[in-house]
Amino acid sequence: MAGIAFAMTFGCIGAAYGTAKSGIGIAGVGTFRPDLIMKSLIPVVMSGIIAVYSLVIAVLIAGDMGPPPGQSYSLFNGFMHLACGLSVGLTGLAAGYAIGVVGDMGV
């Protein structure tokens, strides 16, 4: 369960940060170059996809966990799901931060 929480929490925080910073960049571009507004929407879409990746991993982890009477949940599976959730979540956080910086400065 912790892997699911870490994947969703960190992935969605990264996506939200990337969307917010890219939105600030869109507001700045829209005042000076209105013809580039549609081009500057690409970082917003890219940062939104990060949350979808986190959701997919959370669903895959939850699907691998069975109901308690039918399936035993070993310690290995617990650590494997925790590592999977942490890696996807922290990668989503870093990617959202990077997309936010690029969307704010580079567009």
N, C-alpha and C positions, 0 to 999 in steps of 0.2 A: 504494500500500500504506500510505503514511503517513496518508492520509485515513481509511482503514478503522480504523487503530490509534487515531487521535485520536478518532474518533466513538465507538468502543466504550469506550476508556479513560475519557474524560471523562464520557460519558453514564452509564456504570455507576458511576463514583465519585459522581456526583450522585445517582443512584438509591439507592445504598447509604447516603449521608449522610441523605437524606430519610427513608428507611426507619428508620434508627437513631434519629434525632431524634424522629420520629413515634412510634416504639415507646416512647421515654422518656415522651412525653406520654400514651400509652395507659396506661402503668404508673401514672402520677400520677392520671389520671382514674379508673382502676379502683379505687383505694383509697377515694376520696371519693364518687364517683357511679357505681356499677356499672351503672346503667341506660343510661349514655351510651357504653359500650364499643363497641357496634356502630357508632354514629355516628362515633366517633373512628378507625375503621379506614379511612375514606375517604382521608386523606392517605397512608397506607401503600400503598393501591392506586394512587393517582395517581403516587407516586414510582416504583413498579414499572413503570408504563407508560413512563416515560422511557427505561429500558433497552431496552424493546421498540422504541421509535422509533429508538434508536441502532442496534439490530440490523437494522432494516429499511433504514436508509441504508447500512450496511456491506454488506448483501447487494446493494443496487442498485449500489453502486460496484464491487463485485467482479464483478457480472454484466456491467458495461460493459467490463471489462478482458478482452480475449480472450487466447488462447494466443499465445506469442511468434511462431511462424512464420506464423500466419494473419493477424494484425492488427498494424499498427504503432501504438504508443502514443505519441502526440505530446506535446510539452511543454505545449501548451495543455490537453489532457485531464488531464495530471498535476496542473497547478496548479488546474484546475477541481475535481478530486476532492479535492485537499488542502483547498481552501477550503470545499467542501461538508462534509467531515469535521470540520474545525475549527469551522465555524459550528454544526453540529448538536451536536458534543461540548461546546463551551463553553456553548451554550444549555441543554443538558441538565444541565450542572454548576450553572449559575445557578438553573435551575428546581428542581433537587433541593435546593439550599441554601434557596431560598425556601419550598418545601413543608415542609422540615424545621423551619424557624422557625415557620411557621404551625401545623404539626402539634404542635409542642411548646408553644407559647404560646396559640394561638387555640382549641384544641379544648376 
